C-alpha cells in the first residue's frame, strides 16, 4: 500500500444520521491517519431529466462513411452549386 492512498465510497446514512465505515486495508496492527470528507449529491434539475429523456429516445448514430462514393450525380457538382446560388 502506498503512503497516501485515496478510497472513494458511496454510503447511506442510517435513521439517526450516522455513517458506519468498514474500510479494508492490507495493513495489520498499524496506526493510520484517516481523513474523511463528504459531499451530498447534486439534485437533478428538470433540464437534466429532460436531457436524459432525449438521449434515451435518440436514434442511434449513422455511419455516413458507408454512403461514400455511392451518389449518382446527374450534373457537375460545381454547375449545380452555381445554379443553386443564382436562385437566391
ChimeraX attribute file (.defattr): number of C-alpha atoms within 10 A of each C-alpha:
attribute: neighborCount
match mode: 1-to-1
recipient: residues
	/A:1	7
	/A:2	5
	/A:3	5
	/A:4	7
	/A:5	7
	/A:6	8
	/A:7	6
	/A:8	6
	/A:9	8
	/A:10	6
	/A:11	10
	/A:12	9
	/A:13	9
	/A:14	9
	/A:15	7
	/A:16	6
	/A:17	7
	/A:18	9
	/A:19	10
	/A:20	9
	/A:21	8
	/A:22	5
	/A:23	7
	/A:24	6
	/A:25	7
	/A:26	6
	/A:27	9
	/A:28	6
	/A:29	6
	/A:30	5
	/A:31	7
	/A:32	8
	/A:33	5
	/A:34	8
	/A:35	6
	/A:36	5
	/A:37	4
	/A:38	9
	/A:39	6
	/A:40	5
	/A:41	6
	/A:42	6
	/A:43	7
	/A:44	8
	/A:45	9
	/A:46	9
	/A:47	9
	/A:48	11
	/A:49	11
	/A:50	11
	/A:51	12
	/A:52	12
	/A:53	11
	/A:54	11
	/A:55	11
	/A:56	9
	/A:57	9
	/A:58	9
	/A:59	8
	/A:60	7
	/A:61	6
	/A:62	7
	/A:63	7
	/A:64	7
	/A:65	7
	/A:66	8
	/A:67	8
	/A:68	7
	/A:69	7
	/A:70	7
	/A:71	7
	/A:72	6
	/A:73	8
	/A:74	7
	/A:75	8
	/A:76	8
	/A:77	10
	/A:78	9
	/A:79	10
	/A:80	12
	/A:81	10
	/A:82	10
	/A:83	11
	/A:84	10
	/A:85	9
	/A:86	7
	/A:87	6
	/A:88	5
